[in-house]
Amino acid sequence: MKWHFLYTGFKDGYSNMNLDIYLAENCRPDEAFFRLYRWKPYCISIGASQDSGTVNTLKAEEEGIGFVKRPTGGRAILHSEELTYSVVYPLEINLSLRKFYLQVNSALLSGLRLYDEKLVEARLENVEPDLNSFYRKDIGRICFAVSAKSEIKYRNKKLVGSAQRKFKQAVLQHGSVLCGSFHKNIIRYLNIEHNTEGIEEEINYKTTDLREILNKEIDYSGLIESLKAGFESYFHCGFSEEEINLYGNSDKQKENQNEYRTKI
């Protein structure tokens, strides 16, 4: 398997999601991708099956916050002070998506522990929550209000959230490594009329971020290198130095983007 590492810097929500989709749709049987990226402007994303009416998109737009629907599942996230990852891996007959979810999070955990020794206390969630019951609550509109099995927690608070989707020839898994607390402002942009204070308290109780844990600003360059090294170590791979044409056929990329926008 040839592994490619990509750091694509800051992009808007559409560009970030469309690049993940493009990689998943064009992944070859003998190659895999580990990509890290950030968001500019900050952007709210919702899960593929989540109702767009969950978010007050007008208010978000007025305040310079983007909005996009992810190709994967899950609930609303305000992408802001974070480092986002995506992994694209070719489908194999014996590939268990649940096991792959565990493996990717284990690789991320290895990288976080390389970044700072305090993160040795981070753990993988070992219990599967009752998501059907959770989604029926107002707080169930927010991704970081609950940890799925194998997601990364620190002292029982969610630190990394992830989601997955199976494409025709590859699996896409992507998620957010929280680096600051701005994501909690998601509550301001949700169409929730009651008990917002209670929801805010619950979010504070259930989530954490690297800045809060380490009590210092995040060295994003160092974090990127640590996560990259964690992947190489866990998957026993070396990333290819080969240059990649990320967008391939530009007309195809535009077509993908326009098609995806219609789904929002």
N, C-alpha and C positions, 0 to 999 in steps of 0.2 A: 504494500500500500504506500503510495506517495502522498505525504502530508504537505499541505501548503499553509503557511502562516500569513495572515493579512492584518495590518492595522490601517484602517481606512479613515481615521480621524473623525472630524465633525461633519455630519450631514443632516439634512432635514428628515422628517419622519418617512415621507414617501421614498426618498432615496435609500434610506437604511433598509426598509422593508423590501423594496424591490430588488435590492442587491442580494439580500438573503434568498429571495425567491429565485432570482436568476441563477445563483450558484446551485441551488437545489434542483432546478430544472435542467441544468447543463452539466451536472456532476458525472464524471466518467467512472466506470466500474473499478478502476485501479487508483483513484485519487480521493482524498478527503481534504476538508478545509477547516481551519480554526481561525476565526476572524474576531477582532476586537474593534469596537467603534464607540463614538460618542454622538451627542445630539445638539444641533444648533439650527433653529431655536429649540428650547425645551419643547417636549411634545408629549401629549397624552396618547397612549395606544390602548385599544381594547381588544379582547379576544375575538376570534373569528365568528363565534356564535353569540356574542354579546350584543344587545340592542344598542344602537348608536344613541338612542334617546337617553341612555344612562348619563351622558355627558352634556353639560351646557356648553356646546361648541361655540356659540356666539360670545359668551363671556371669555372663554379661552382665547378666541381669536382677538378680541379687543385687548387682551393683556399680553399678546404676543406669544401665546402658547399654541403649538401645532396640534393636529389631531390626525390619527391614522388608525386603520384596523389592521391588526396583525394577521398573518396567515395561520398562526397557531392558536391554541385555546387559551384559557385563563381569563382573568378579569383586568380591570383598568389599572394602568400604571402611569405615573407622571415621570417621564424620563428626564432627569435633570443632572443632579450630582451623582453620576454613576459611570461605571465602565460596563458596556454591554458586550456580550459575547454571542457568537453563533458558531455552531458546528454543523457541517454538512458531511454526511457519510453515506457511501453507496449501500443500497439494500442488498443483503445476502440472504440466502435461504434460511440460514441458522441464526440470523440476527434477531435477537429479542429486543424490542424497543424499550421495554421496562428495564432490562439489564443495561442497555446502552445509556439510558437516562441516569442510572446509578454510576456507570463508568465515567461519564462526562462530569458529573458533579464531584466524583472522587478526584478526578484530574484537577478540577478547579480548586478543590480543597487543598490538594498538594501544593498548588501555586500560592494560595493565600498563606499557607504556613511558611513558605519560603520568603514571602514578603515581610512578615513580622512574626517574631516568636510568640507574641501574645495570642496569635491566632491558632496556636496549637490546641486551644480549648474549643475551637469550632468543631461542629459535629454534623453528621447527616441525620435528618429526621428518619426515624425508624417506624413511624406509625402512619397509616393511611387515614386521613380524615374523612368524615362523611360530607363530601362536597355537595351532594344534592341538597342536604339540609342547610348547609352553609350558604349556598347561593340564593336561598329563599329569603335571607335576611338583607337589610339595607347594607350592612357592612360587607355582605357577600359580593358587592360590586367591585371591591378593591382587592387586587392581587396579593398585596403584602399583608393582608389581614389573616392569612392562613398559610401553613407550610404543608406542601404535599410530601409524600414519602420520598426520601432521598435528597430533598432540598437541604441547603446549608443553613445551619443555625449557629448562633453564638449565645451561650448561656440561655438557651431556650427561646431566643428571639430570632426571627427570620432575617437573614443577611443577604441571601442570593435566591432570586426567584427564577424559575425556568419553565419553558413550555416546549412542546414537540409537535411535529406534523410529519406524516408519511406522504411523500410525493411518489410519482410513478417509479423513479429509479434511485431515490435517495431519501434519507431522513434528515429533516432540519430540526435542530434544537437550538434555541436561543434564550437568553435571559439577562437579568440585571444584577450586577454586583454593586450594592449600595455603598456609596462613598461619602454621602452627606445626607442631611435630613430634609432637604427641600421637597422630596417626593411626597411627604406627608400632606403637602398643600393640595393633593388630589381631591380632598374633601370639598374644597372651595369650588370645584368645577363639576361636581356631581349633582344631579337633580334629586337631591334628598331634602325633604322639608322638615323632618322631625329627628330629634335626638342626635344632632350633629356633634354636640359636645361629648356624648357617650361614645360615639364612633371614634372621635379624635383620641379619647382616653384609651380606647381599646387598641388603636393603631400604635400609640406610644408604648403600650404594654407588650405588643406582639412583634415589633420590628426594631432593628438596630442598624447601624452603618459603621463603616470603617473609621470615620473621623471620631464618632462617639466612643468606639472601643479603644482606639489608640490615643485619643486625646491630642491629635495633631492633624495638620493638613495632609492630604494624600499626595504622594509623589506618583503621579500617573505613569510616568516613564518607568519607574521602578516596579510598579504594580503590573504593567504590561509585560515586562521582562520576566517577572516572577511567575505569572500565569502561563506564559509561553514555556518556561522551564518546567513547570509542573506538568504540563501536557506531554512534553518530550519524555519526562521521567516516567509518568504513569503509563503511557501508551508505547514506551520503548521505541520511540521514533525520532528521526531527525527531520526538521523541516527543510523542504526543497528550496534551493536558491534560485530556481527557475522563475523568470518573470512571467506574470500572467496577464492576459488581456481580460480584465474584469467584465467588460460589457459586451464583448463579442460583437455581434451584429447590432449596431446602434438602433436600426429600425425595429429589430426584435425587442430591444430594451424598452423603446417608447411604447410599443404595442403592449408589452407586459404591464407597464405603468398605467396606461389608459384603461386596460381591462380591469386592473385591480382597483382603481379609483371608483369604478362603477359599483363596487361591492360595499362601499361605505354608506 
